[in-house]
């Protein structure tokens, strides 16, 4: 390390559609929802992360909440820049005389375009980064799960996030083939909102749909340890009066079936494109699943029935990608890449 190395701080960012996680000094320092709240009149940002999420769906006309990332990419450049800047401040770096030069590794979906990559880089630079490298989500997930990605062995990773589902086959430190589809956790929430409206004549918000998914979400209609029924509160479409209904996991499994089928089709498509030698490896190693979507009850069982392969859900799947990004930060040149 050089004489002024204390002025350089290294951070790893998993910039997700639903949550942003920042790792500093090998620890998860920031784990916040990817959302900002601002005043419409002045454009001033008034909250970021958990505080902004508490306002989501409950604002009056002068406050609006924005999710800067949609489908894994930056949809609102200014909000994304401010969100990254504020979340970096949460780390609490102590060096006010000389602001530290930031080295960053940022995790991005594997299916995004060069223009979208550039938007991520520009946002990070505006937030104070001096040196930026990117890593693709499936690679970060594989590293975070603990797979030795440099071995000449094929491994299939499925990372189901908030905006995208990434399916990739990894060998020799690179992605051999990948399929990225924009069907993920946000789509599950939308499916639940639509189901509540059509089936129960009740309107629920995005946050309530998310809560239903967590409490009684499932991928199959027959579970060994089913969750209890969940009481849902929303607005009656006919009377406009708030009311309560109860839903069970079988209802949610049937309403999510269409979106999960699309993920299954993408997995089969990725397996079809896999070179035969790597297919033989995947038969032995199975499929690894990470990301928040992998926590859906029975999803591993459903994928196993579809592919006839063993399916392993990552330990702490929500942070697998962030952990891998943190390891990539230590091996700055090995797993990451620069934007041309």
Secondary structure, DSSP 4 states (H G I P E B T S, - for coil): --TTGGGEEEEEEEE-SSEEEEEETTEEEEEEES-EEEETTT--EEEETHHHHHHTT---TTEEEE-SEETTEES-HHHHHHHHHHHHHTT-----SSPPEEEEEEEE-TT--HHHHHHHHHHHHHTTEEEEEEEEHHHHHHHHHT--TTSS--EEEEEE-SS-EEEEEEETTEEEEEEEES-SHHHHHHHHHHHHHHHH-EE--HHHHHHHHHHH-BSSS--TTPPPPEEEEEEETTT--EEEEEE-HHHHHHHHHHHHHHHHHHHHHHHHTS-HHHHHHHHHH-EEEESGGGGSBTHHHHHHHHH-S-EEEPTTGGGHHHHHHHHHHHTTTTS-B---
